[in-house]
Amino acid sequence: MPTRRDILCKGGVLLGFPALAGRFSQSHAGQPQAAAGAGAALQNTTAPVNALADDLLAHLKQTSTYVQLKSGMRVTDLDDLSFDAARREAAFNREMLARVDRILQSRLSHDQWLLAKILRQRFVSRARAEDDYWFEFLVTPYSGGTTMSGIHQLLASLPLRTMEDLDNYVHLLEIYVHRIDEIGAKLRAQAARGIRLPKPAIGGALATLKGLKASAAAMLVVNATRLEGLPSGKASAFSRAVDGLITGEIARGYEGVSELIDSAYQSAAPEGVGLSQYPGGEECYARLITAYTGLMLTPQQIHARGLAAVQELEQRMQAIRAKLGFRGTREEFHDLLRKDPRFLAKTPQEVEERYLGHLRRVEPHIPRYFSALPKAPYGVKRLDPGAEAGMTYGYYQAPTPLQPTGYYRYNASDLANRSLVSAAHLIYHELVPGHHFHVALEAENTQVHPVRQFLSSGAFNEGWAEYAANLAIEMGALDDPYDRYGHLLMQGFIGARLVVDTGMNCFGWPLGKAREYLKDHSFESDTQIASESLRYSTDIPAQALSYRLGYEKFAELRELAQRTLGARFDIRAFHAAIVGHGAMPMDVLDEHIRRFVSQGA
């Protein structure tokens, strides 16, 4: 299943622009160069880069259930959550890092340089896996909840047509029991090192464990329709074995992990939040910033960017309120939006129809902005209800051979307090032209090394999705002032994340200060602010930085291309250059697009 860094997905490849692809194969200043006529030398340098990618792909197919699933392989294991697995992962990536650094000293074509740099970022981000292991809590909603819910979705989708399928299903359930045990073992080992969940996060962790236990009971039981065509005696024996594991070892496993968070644990838990309170936590946070963004920024620089973004966006929202003729305060306007029945759904079906309506509005404009579209269909589907309690929104679920549709898995809990004023922004971010475009295109491309579809870059993924949502303004899909306001609310929210994420994880902000800042500078409800602030400080620190920092880089590169190319600027070619080469660290993307501009598009 995807790790916390892989939850929000990957990117695409250069399709539909063969002439442009040829330009990207030429040498360029600042990178290893190849003179004209040196084709043989370039061919010789292709082998080591591709061999490195081959070795990484083989490693992923051995260790990642997510990669096995997306590769169409038979899944016979589940991700190892133990410290030994983290130690092996770190050793592998340190060895690979040494290899790629030797290769980067060679003369490489642009495509090979690009692949080598992307691989290097991946190796760097996992080279300290055994150190970073201790700072991730596998009982929190995103780290633990998403991981285990992913297993539920996998098992619920596996074909059960043969006796081998039945045996493998039981085998995977038995491994699932071991993974629950590993969660408990990690929680004990973290406590022994003085690393405990902060007190404010304990309630959410216990709710997550309770929800996962209930979800397992609901989703892992095999109904009779999945066993049609099998001998009735064999099917009955299989069902009894499955039911016994679910009601027995799996249920007891979750109860056992919950019992570890007892009164003694809670009494010793820290009141404060954020990584910097733990020994080595500040260094871990710095590594996470680089891993998620691919940018060499300090927490101080990021904090300042967030403050500036929030101020600018609030001025734009004030202009819309004035245009609408509203004379009250910002808070009064937001209270009206929260209560306005236009933005509240009564059922999950109404939520889905709202999202689909926004998609229908943007779809006619897509061909003017994109030259290549993914073949995979897309849609919306509710989250596993057992995982909804600790999540503010939802996430994009990429297509796989077993489930070929890309879905936005939305949160349908507490609908009476879940305003849909930002629904347009959200669905453009998650599906079209956001995550689905670059994730599905990358998976479908056969012109680049297949490992690329599994190499996530947080700031690319989330930055592209934010840029794509903003693109809807140009397309005319956000002409309604309330939709535009909802868009600015979301942009303001991701700007505020820069402030509070760094505040809690580096500058010692207490949770109350972060929540007060979010309340003053976002539209989120108290419930959502409670879950979001814990997400940044105790669940997936630094991940939320990816959205605004990535968006700013995409906007910067778009402005550079338009300013430099003038009348020669082609939006479809620019998007092909951006999405076409797939997800990559922001520093690599910067050099890649500057080359695109220098070649005159």
C-alpha positions as CSV (number, residue, x, y, z in Angstrom):
1,M,0.0,0.0,0.0
2,P,1.2,3.6,-0.5
3,T,3.2,5.2,2.2
4,R,2.2,8.5,3.6
5,R,4.4,10.2,0.9
6,D,2.5,8.4,-1.8
7,I,-1.1,9.0,-0.8
8,L,-1.7,11.9,-3.2
9,C,0.0,10.4,-6.3
10,K,2.2,10.8,-9.4
11,G,2.4,12.3,-12.9
12,G,2.5,11.7,-16.7
13,V,4.8,11.8,-19.8
14,L,5.4,13.6,-23.1
15,L,2.7,12.5,-25.4
16,G,1.5,14.0,-28.7
17,F,4.5,16.2,-29.3
18,P,7.3,14.1,-30.9
19,A,9.0,17.2,-32.3
20,L,9.1,18.7,-28.8
21,A,10.4,15.4,-27.4
22,G,13.3,15.6,-29.9
23,R,14.2,19.0,-28.6
24,F,14.5,17.7,-25.1
25,S,17.1,15.2,-26.2
26,Q,19.6,17.9,-27.0
27,S,22.4,19.0,-24.7
28,H,22.1,22.1,-22.6
29,A,24.2,24.3,-20.4
30,G,24.6,23.4,-16.7
31,Q,24.1,19.7,-17.3
32,P,26.3,16.9,-18.7
33,Q,26.6,17.7,-22.4
34,A,26.9,15.6,-25.6
35,A,28.3,17.2,-28.7
36,A,26.7,16.7,-32.1
37,G,27.6,13.3,-33.6
38,A,28.2,11.8,-30.2
39,G,25.3,9.4,-30.5
40,A,27.4,6.3,-29.7
41,A,28.7,7.9,-26.5
42,L,25.1,8.8,-25.4
43,Q,23.9,5.3,-26.1
44,N,26.6,4.0,-23.8
45,T,25.4,6.2,-21.0
46,T,21.9,5.0,-21.4
47,A,22.6,1.5,-20.1
48,P,23.7,2.5,-16.5
49,V,20.8,4.9,-15.9
50,N,18.3,2.4,-17.2
51,A,20.0,-0.4,-15.2
52,L,19.6,1.7,-12.1
53,A,15.9,2.2,-12.8
54,D,15.5,-1.5,-13.5
55,D,17.0,-2.4,-10.1
56,L,14.7,0.1,-8.3
57,L,11.7,-1.2,-10.1
58,A,12.6,-4.8,-9.2
59,H,13.1,-3.7,-5.6
60,L,9.7,-2.0,-5.5
61,K,8.0,-5.1,-7.0
62,Q,9.5,-7.1,-4.1
63,T,8.7,-4.7,-1.3
64,S,5.6,-2.6,-2.3
65,T,2.1,-4.0,-2.4
66,Y,1.0,-0.8,-4.2
67,V,3.5,-1.4,-7.0
68,Q,2.6,-5.0,-7.3
69,L,-1.1,-4.0,-7.6
70,K,-0.5,-1.3,-10.2
71,S,1.8,-3.6,-12.1
72,G,-0.9,-6.2,-12.4
73,M,1.1,-8.7,-10.4
74,R,-0.5,-11.3,-8.1
75,V,-0.4,-9.8,-4.6
76,T,0.9,-12.4,-2.1
77,D,2.3,-10.1,0.6
78,L,1.5,-6.8,2.3
79,D,4.0,-4.0,3.1
80,D,6.3,-4.8,6.0
81,L,5.9,-2.2,8.7
82,S,8.8,-3.3,10.9
83,F,12.0,-1.5,11.8
84,D,14.0,-4.2,10.1
85,A,12.2,-3.4,6.8
86,A,13.1,0.3,7.3
87,R,16.7,-0.5,7.9
88,R,16.9,-2.7,4.8
89,E,15.2,0.1,2.8
90,A,17.8,2.7,4.0
91,A,20.7,0.4,3.1
92,F,19.3,-0.2,-0.4
93,N,18.8,3.5,-1.0
94,R,22.3,4.5,0.2
95,E,23.8,1.9,-2.2
96,M,21.7,3.2,-5.0
97,L,22.6,6.8,-4.2
98,A,26.3,6.1,-4.5
99,R,25.6,4.5,-7.9
100,V,23.6,7.4,-9.3
101,D,26.1,9.9,-8.2
102,R,28.8,8.1,-10.2
103,I,26.5,8.0,-13.2
104,L,25.7,11.8,-13.0
105,Q,29.4,12.5,-13.5
106,S,29.0,11.1,-17.1
107,R,27.8,12.9,-20.2
108,L,24.1,12.3,-20.5
109,S,21.3,13.2,-22.9
110,H,18.6,15.4,-21.3
111,D,16.2,12.4,-21.0
112,Q,18.8,10.3,-19.2
113,W,19.9,13.2,-17.0
114,L,16.3,13.8,-16.1
115,L,15.7,10.1,-15.1
116,A,19.0,10.0,-13.1
117,K,18.0,13.2,-11.2
118,I,14.6,11.9,-10.4
119,L,16.0,8.6,-9.2
120,R,18.5,10.5,-7.1
121,Q,15.8,12.4,-5.3
122,R,14.0,9.1,-4.5
123,F,17.2,7.6,-3.1
124,V,18.0,10.6,-1.0
125,S,14.4,10.7,0.5
126,R,14.7,7.1,1.7
127,A,18.4,7.0,2.6
128,R,17.7,7.8,6.3
129,A,14.6,5.5,6.5
130,E,15.7,3.8,9.7
131,D,16.1,7.2,11.4
132,D,12.8,8.7,10.1
133,Y,11.0,5.4,11.0
134,W,10.5,6.5,14.6
135,F,8.8,9.8,13.8
136,E,5.8,8.3,12.0
137,F,2.9,7.1,14.1
138,L,1.0,4.2,12.4
139,V,-2.1,4.7,14.5
140,T,-3.0,8.2,13.2
141,P,-5.7,8.8,10.5
142,Y,-3.5,9.4,7.5
143,S,-0.3,7.3,8.3
144,G,-2.2,4.3,9.8
145,G,-5.7,4.8,8.6
146,T,-4.9,5.2,4.9
147,T,-2.4,2.4,5.0
148,M,-4.8,-0.1,6.5
149,S,-7.8,1.1,4.6
150,G,-5.8,0.5,1.5
151,I,-5.4,-3.1,2.5
152,H,-9.2,-3.3,2.9
153,Q,-9.8,-1.9,-0.6
154,L,-7.2,-4.3,-2.0
155,L,-8.7,-7.4,-0.4
156,A,-12.2,-6.4,-1.3
157,S,-11.2,-6.2,-5.0
158,L,-9.2,-9.4,-5.3
159,P,-10.7,-12.0,-7.7
160,L,-11.8,-15.2,-5.9
161,R,-12.3,-17.6,-8.8
162,T,-10.1,-20.5,-8.0
163,M,-9.0,-22.5,-4.9
164,E,-5.5,-20.8,-5.3
165,D,-7.3,-17.4,-5.0
166,L,-9.1,-18.6,-1.8
167,D,-5.8,-19.8,-0.2
168,N,-4.1,-16.6,-1.1
169,Y,-6.9,-14.5,0.4
170,V,-6.6,-16.4,3.7
171,H,-2.8,-16.1,3.5
172,L,-3.1,-12.3,3.1
173,L,-5.5,-12.0,6.1
174,E,-2.9,-13.9,8.2
175,I,-0.2,-11.4,7.0
176,Y,-2.6,-8.6,7.9
177,V,-2.7,-9.9,11.4
178,H,1.1,-9.7,11.5
179,R,1.0,-6.1,10.2
180,I,-1.3,-5.1,13.1
181,D,1.2,-6.7,15.4
182,E,3.9,-4.6,13.8
183,I,1.9,-1.4,14.5
184,G,1.7,-2.4,18.2
185,A,5.4,-3.3,18.3
186,K,6.3,0.1,16.8
187,L,4.2,2.0,19.3
188,R,5.9,0.2,22.2
189,A,9.4,0.8,20.7
190,Q,8.6,4.5,20.1
191,A,7.5,4.9,23.7
192,A,10.7,3.3,24.9
193,R,12.6,6.0,23.0
194,G,10.5,8.7,24.5
195,I,8.5,9.3,21.4
196,R,4.8,9.2,22.2
197,L,1.7,10.6,20.5
198,P,0.9,14.0,21.9
199,K,-2.1,14.0,24.2
200,P,-4.3,15.9,21.7
201,A,-3.8,13.2,19.1
202,I,-4.7,10.3,21.3
203,G,-8.4,10.5,20.8
204,G,-8.1,10.5,17.0
205,A,-5.7,7.5,17.1
206,L,-8.1,5.5,19.2
207,A,-11.0,6.5,16.9
208,T,-8.9,5.4,13.9
209,L,-8.2,2.0,15.5
210,K,-11.9,1.5,16.3
211,G,-12.9,2.5,12.8
212,L,-10.4,0.2,11.2
213,K,-11.6,-2.7,13.3
214,A,-15.2,-2.0,12.2
215,S,-14.1,-1.5,8.6
216,A,-12.2,-4.8,8.6
217,A,-15.4,-6.6,9.8
218,A,-17.4,-5.0,7.1
219,M,-15.1,-5.1,4.1
220,L,-13.0,-8.3,4.6
221,V,-16.0,-10.6,4.9
222,V,-16.5,-12.3,1.5
223,N,-20.1,-12.3,0.3
224,A,-21.5,-15.3,-1.6
225,T,-21.6,-13.5,-5.0
226,R,-17.8,-13.4,-5.0
227,L,-17.7,-17.2,-4.6
228,E,-20.1,-18.2,-7.3
229,G,-18.9,-21.1,-9.4
230,L,-16.8,-22.6,-6.6
231,P,-17.8,-25.9,-4.9
232,S,-20.2,-25.1,-2.1
233,G,-18.3,-27.1,0.5
234,K,-15.0,-25.4,-0.3
235,A,-16.7,-22.0,-0.3
236,S,-18.3,-22.7,3.1
237,A,-15.0,-23.8,4.6
238,F,-13.3,-20.7,3.2
239,S,-16.0,-18.4,4.6
240,R,-15.6,-19.9,8.0
241,A,-11.9,-19.5,8.0
242,V,-12.2,-15.8,6.9
243,D,-14.9,-15.1,9.5
244,G,-12.8,-16.7,12.2
245,L,-9.7,-14.5,11.3
246,I,-11.8,-11.3,11.2
247,T,-13.7,-11.8,14.4
248,G,-10.8,-13.4,16.2
249,E,-7.2,-12.4,15.5
250,I,-7.9,-9.2,13.5
251,A,-10.4,-7.9,16.0
252,R,-8.1,-8.8,19.0
253,G,-5.1,-7.3,17.2
254,Y,-6.8,-3.9,17.0
255,E,-8.0,-4.1,20.5
256,G,-4.5,-5.0,21.6
257,V,-3.0,-1.9,19.9
258,S,-5.7,0.3,21.5
259,E,-4.9,-1.1,24.9
260,L,-1.3,0.0,24.5
261,I,-2.5,3.6,24.6
262,D,-3.6,3.1,28.2
263,S,-3.7,5.5,31.1
264,A,0.1,5.1,31.7
265,Y,0.9,5.9,28.1
266,Q,-1.5,8.9,28.1
267,S,0.0,10.2,31.3
268,A,3.5,10.2,29.9
269,A,2.4,11.6,26.5
270,P,3.5,15.2,25.8
271,E,1.1,18.1,25.8
272,G,2.9,19.8,22.9
273,V,2.9,18.8,19.3
274,G,5.3,18.9,16.4
275,L,8.5,17.1,15.5
276,S,11.0,19.5,17.1
277,Q,10.0,18.3,20.6
278,Y,11.5,14.9,20.0
279,P,15.3,14.2,19.9
280,G,16.2,14.3,16.2
281,G,12.8,15.6,15.2
282,E,14.0,18.9,13.9
283,E,16.5,17.2,11.6
284,C,13.8,14.8,10.4
285,Y,11.5,17.7,9.6
286,A,14.2,19.3,7.4
287,R,14.6,16.0,5.5
288,L,10.8,15.8,5.1
289,I,10.7,19.4,3.6
290,T,13.3,18.4,1.0
291,A,11.6,15.0,0.3
292,Y,8.1,16.5,-0.2
293,T,9.1,19.7,-2.1
294,G,12.4,19.1,-3.8
295,L,13.3,22.6,-2.7
296,M,16.2,23.7,-0.5
297,L,14.1,26.0,1.7
298,T,14.4,26.6,5.4
299,P,11.4,26.6,7.7
300,Q,11.9,30.3,8.2
301,Q,11.6,31.0,4.4
302,I,8.5,28.8,4.1
303,H,6.9,30.5,7.1
304,A,7.4,34.0,5.5
305,R,6.0,32.8,2.2
306,G,2.9,31.6,3.9
307,L,2.3,34.9,5.7
308,A,2.7,36.8,2.5
309,A,0.3,34.5,0.5
310,V,-2.4,34.7,3.2
311,Q,-2.3,38.5,3.2
312,E,-2.6,38.7,-0.6
313,L,-5.4,36.2,-0.9
314,E,-7.4,37.9,1.8
315,Q,-7.3,41.1,-0.1
316,R,-8.7,39.3,-3.2
317,M,-11.5,37.8,-1.2
318,Q,-12.4,41.2,0.2
319,A,-12.7,42.5,-3.3
320,I,-15.2,39.7,-4.2
321,R,-17.3,40.4,-1.0
322,A,-17.4,44.1,-2.0
323,K,-18.5,43.2,-5.6
324,L,-21.3,41.0,-4.1
325,G,-22.4,44.1,-2.2
326,F,-21.8,42.5,1.2
327,R,-21.1,45.1,3.9
328,G,-20.5,43.0,6.9
329,T,-17.3,41.4,8.3
330,R,-15.4,38.6,6.8
331,E,-16.5,36.3,9.6
332,E,-20.2,37.2,9.1
333,F,-19.9,36.4,5.4
334,H,-18.3,33.1,6.1
335,D,-21.1,32.3,8.6
336,L,-23.6,32.9,5.9
337,L,-21.8,30.6,3.5
338,R,-21.7,27.8,6.1
339,K,-25.4,28.0,6.6
340,D,-26.5,28.6,3.0
341,P,-28.5,25.6,1.8
342,R,-27.0,26.1,-1.7
343,F,-23.7,24.7,-0.3
344,L,-25.0,21.9,1.9
345,A,-25.8,18.4,0.8
346,K,-28.2,16.1,2.5
347,T,-26.9,12.8,1.1
348,P,-23.7,11.4,-0.4
349,Q,-25.5,11.2,-3.7
350,E,-26.0,15.0,-3.6
351,V,-22.3,15.5,-2.9
352,E,-21.4,13.4,-5.9
353,E,-23.8,15.2,-8.2
354,R,-22.2,18.6,-7.1
355,Y,-18.8,17.3,-8.0
356,L,-19.9,15.8,-11.4
357,G,-21.7,19.1,-12.3
358,H,-18.5,21.0,-11.9
359,L,-16.6,18.4,-14.0
360,R,-19.2,18.8,-16.8
361,R,-18.6,22.5,-16.7
362,V,-14.8,22.2,-17.3
363,E,-14.7,19.3,-19.7
364,P,-15.6,21.2,-22.9
365,H,-12.6,23.5,-22.4
366,I,-10.0,20.8,-21.9
367,P,-8.9,20.3,-25.6
368,R,-7.9,23.9,-25.9
369,Y,-5.4,23.5,-23.0
370,F,-4.2,19.9,-23.4
371,S,-2.9,17.8,-26.3
372,A,-3.0,14.4,-24.6
373,L,-5.7,13.0,-22.4
374,P,-5.6,9.9,-20.2
375,K,-7.5,6.8,-21.4
376,A,-8.5,5.9,-17.9
377,P,-12.0,7.0,-16.9
378,Y,-12.5,9.0,-13.7
379,G,-15.3,9.4,-11.2
380,V,-16.1,10.1,-7.5
381,K,-16.7,7.5,-4.8
382,R,-17.2,7.8,-1.1
383,L,-14.3,7.0,1.3
384,D,-14.5,4.0,3.5
385,P,-16.7,5.4,6.3
386,G,-14.4,3.8,8.9
387,A,-11.6,6.1,7.8
388,E,-13.6,9.3,7.5
389,A,-13.6,10.5,11.1
390,G,-10.0,11.6,11.2
391,M,-9.8,13.1,7.6
392,T,-10.8,16.6,6.6
393,Y,-11.4,15.8,2.9
394,G,-10.4,12.7,1.0
395,Y,-7.8,11.7,-1.5
396,Y,-7.3,10.7,-5.1
397,Q,-7.2,6.9,-5.8
398,A,-5.2,6.1,-8.9
399,P,-6.4,3.6,-11.5
400,T,-5.0,0.0,-11.2
401,P,-5.5,-3.1,-13.3
402,L,-8.1,-4.4,-10.8
403,Q,-9.8,-1.0,-10.6
404,P,-9.2,0.9,-13.8
405,T,-11.0,4.1,-12.9
406,G,-9.3,7.0,-11.1
407,Y,-11.6,8.1,-8.2
408,Y,-11.7,11.1,-5.9
409,R,-12.6,9.3,-2.7
410,Y,-14.6,12.0,-0.9
411,N,-15.6,12.4,2.7
412,A,-19.3,12.3,3.3
413,S,-19.4,12.4,7.0
414,D,-21.2,15.2,9.0
415,L,-22.7,16.7,5.8
416,A,-24.7,19.3,7.8
417,N,-21.4,21.0,8.7
418,R,-19.5,20.3,5.5
419,S,-20.0,23.3,3.2
420,L,-19.5,22.6,-0.6
421,V,-18.6,26.2,-1.4
422,S,-15.1,25.1,-2.4
423,A,-16.4,21.9,-4.3
424,A,-15.4,23.3,-7.7
425,H,-11.8,23.9,-6.6
426,L,-11.6,20.6,-4.9
427,I,-12.8,18.4,-7.8
428,Y,-10.6,20.3,-10.3
429,H,-7.6,19.7,-8.0
430,E,-8.4,16.0,-7.5
431,L,-9.6,14.9,-10.9
432,V,-9.7,17.1,-14.0
433,P,-7.4,18.7,-14.9
434,G,-5.6,17.9,-11.7
435,H,-4.3,14.7,-10.2
436,H,-6.1,12.4,-12.6
437,F,-4.5,13.9,-15.7
438,H,-0.9,13.6,-14.7
439,V,-1.2,10.3,-12.7
440,A,-3.1,8.4,-15.3
441,L,-1.0,9.7,-18.2
442,E,2.1,8.6,-16.5
443,A,0.7,5.2,-15.9
444,E,-0.3,4.8,-19.5
445,N,2.9,6.0,-21.1
446,T,5.2,3.5,-22.6
447,Q,7.9,5.9,-23.8
448,V,9.7,6.3,-20.5
449,H,11.0,3.8,-18.0
450,P,8.1,2.1,-16.2
451,V,9.5,2.9,-12.8
452,R,8.5,6.6,-13.3
453,Q,4.9,5.9,-12.5
454,F,5.9,4.9,-9.0
455,L,8.2,7.9,-8.1
456,S,6.1,10.4,-6.2
457,S,7.1,14.1,-5.8
458,G,4.8,15.8,-3.4
459,A,5.2,19.4,-4.5
460,F,4.8,18.3,-8.2
461,N,1.7,16.3,-7.4
462,E,0.0,18.8,-5.3
463,G,1.5,21.9,-7.0
464,W,0.2,20.6,-10.3
465,A,-3.3,20.0,-8.9
466,E,-3.4,23.5,-7.4
467,Y,-2.2,25.0,-10.6
468,A,-4.8,22.9,-12.5
469,A,-7.6,24.2,-10.2
470,N,-6.5,27.7,-10.8
471,L,-6.5,27.0,-14.6
472,A,-10.2,26.6,-14.3
473,I,-10.4,30.4,-14.0
474,E,-9.0,30.8,-17.5
475,M,-11.3,28.1,-18.8
476,G,-14.4,30.0,-17.5
477,A,-15.4,27.2,-15.1
478,L,-15.1,29.5,-12.1
479,D,-17.0,32.5,-13.3
480,D,-19.6,32.3,-10.5
481,P,-18.4,34.6,-7.8
482,Y,-19.2,32.1,-5.1
483,D,-17.2,29.4,-6.9
484,R,-14.3,31.9,-7.3
485,Y,-14.6,32.8,-3.6
486,G,-14.5,29.1,-2.7
487,H,-11.4,28.7,-4.8
488,L,-9.7,31.6,-3.0
489,L,-10.7,30.1,0.3
490,M,-8.9,26.9,-0.6
491,Q,-5.8,28.8,-1.8
492,G,-5.8,30.8,1.4
493,F,-6.1,27.5,3.4
494,I,-3.0,26.0,1.7
495,G,-1.1,29.3,2.2
496,A,-2.0,29.2,6.0
497,R,-0.6,25.6,6.0
498,L,2.9,27.0,5.4
499,V,2.5,29.1,8.5
500,V,1.2,26.5,10.9
501,D,3.1,23.5,9.7
502,T,6.4,25.2,10.2
503,G,5.1,26.9,13.3
504,M,4.3,23.6,15.1
505,N,7.1,21.4,13.8
506,C,10.0,23.9,14.0
507,F,9.1,27.0,16.0
508,G,7.4,25.3,19.0
509,W,3.9,26.7,18.4
510,P,1.4,25.1,20.7
511,L,-1.6,23.5,19.1
512,G,-3.9,26.2,20.3
513,K,-1.9,28.9,18.5
514,A,-2.0,27.0,15.3
515,R,-5.7,26.4,15.5
516,E,-6.4,30.0,16.3
517,Y,-4.4,31.1,13.2
518,L,-6.3,28.7,11.0
519,K,-9.6,29.9,12.5
520,D,-8.6,33.5,11.7
521,H,-7.3,32.8,8.2
522,S,-9.4,29.9,6.8
523,F,-13.0,28.8,6.2
524,E,-12.5,25.5,7.9
525,S,-14.9,24.5,10.7
526,D,-13.6,23.9,14.2
527,T,-13.9,20.1,13.6
528,Q,-11.8,20.3,10.4
529,I,-9.2,22.6,12.0
530,A,-8.9,20.1,14.8
531,S,-8.1,17.3,12.4
532,E,-6.0,19.3,10.0
533,S,-3.8,20.8,12.7
534,L,-3.1,17.3,14.0
535,R,-2.4,16.1,10.5
536,Y,0.4,18.6,10.1
537,S,1.9,18.2,13.6
538,T,1.5,14.5,14.4
539,D,0.4,12.6,11.3
540,I,2.2,13.7,8.1
541,P,4.4,16.7,8.9
542,A,5.6,18.7,5.9
543,Q,3.3,17.0,3.4
544,A,0.9,20.0,3.5
545,L,3.8,22.3,2.4
546,S,3.8,20.7,-1.0
547,Y,0.5,22.4,-2.2
548,R,1.4,26.1,-2.0
549,L,5.2,25.7,-2.7
550,G,4.5,23.5,-5.7
551,Y,1.8,25.9,-7.0
552,E,4.1,28.8,-6.7
553,K,6.8,27.0,-8.7
554,F,4.3,26.1,-11.5
555,A,3.0,29.7,-11.6
556,E,6.6,31.0,-11.7
557,L,7.5,28.8,-14.6
558,R,4.4,29.6,-16.5
559,E,5.0,33.3,-16.1
560,L,8.7,32.8,-17.2
561,A,7.6,30.9,-20.3
562,Q,5.0,33.5,-21.3
563,R,7.3,36.4,-20.7
564,T,10.2,34.9,-22.6
565,L,8.3,33.4,-25.5
566,G,5.7,36.1,-26.0
567,A,3.6,35.3,-29.1
568,R,5.3,31.9,-29.5
569,F,4.0,30.7,-26.2
570,D,1.7,27.7,-26.7
571,I,-0.3,26.6,-23.6
572,R,-0.8,23.1,-24.9
573,A,3.0,22.7,-25.5
574,F,3.8,24.1,-22.1
575,H,1.4,21.7,-20.4
576,A,2.9,18.8,-22.4
577,A,6.4,19.9,-21.2
578,I,5.1,20.1,-17.6
579,V,2.9,17.0,-17.3
580,G,4.5,15.1,-20.2
581,H,7.7,14.3,-18.4
582,G,5.9,13.2,-15.2
583,A,6.4,14.0,-11.5
584,M,9.8,15.3,-10.5
585,P,11.4,17.4,-7.8
586,M,10.8,21.1,-8.1
587,D,14.5,21.9,-8.6
588,V,14.7,19.4,-11.4
589,L,11.4,20.8,-12.9
590,D,12.8,24.3,-12.8
591,E,15.9,23.4,-14.9
592,H,13.8,21.2,-17.2
593,I,11.3,24.0,-18.0
594,R,14.0,26.6,-18.4
595,R,15.5,24.4,-21.0
596,F,12.1,24.2,-22.7
597,V,12.0,28.0,-22.8
598,S,15.6,28.3,-24.0
599,Q,14.8,26.0,-26.9
600,G,12.1,28.5,-28.0
601,A,9.3,25.9,-27.5
